């Protein structure tokens, strides 16, 4: 995995030569938690291909959390 910040706001993440994140292509924004989790899942998948049965201390994939409800006005 390579994280490539190259100045001028350019930031890319490569996994085995495949670009899995490009800040410019995603509207110039840094990845939110959901996007980071997708990248982590891509890394886990690739590790599983290399070493069957591989698991990370983080355990299984995690679904994005549902937004918390707004507090009720009393």
ABEGO torsion letter per residue (X at the ends): XBBBBAEGGBBBBBBGGBBABBAAAAGGBBBBAAAAAAAAAAAAAAAAAABBGBBBAAEBBBBBBBBBBBBBBX
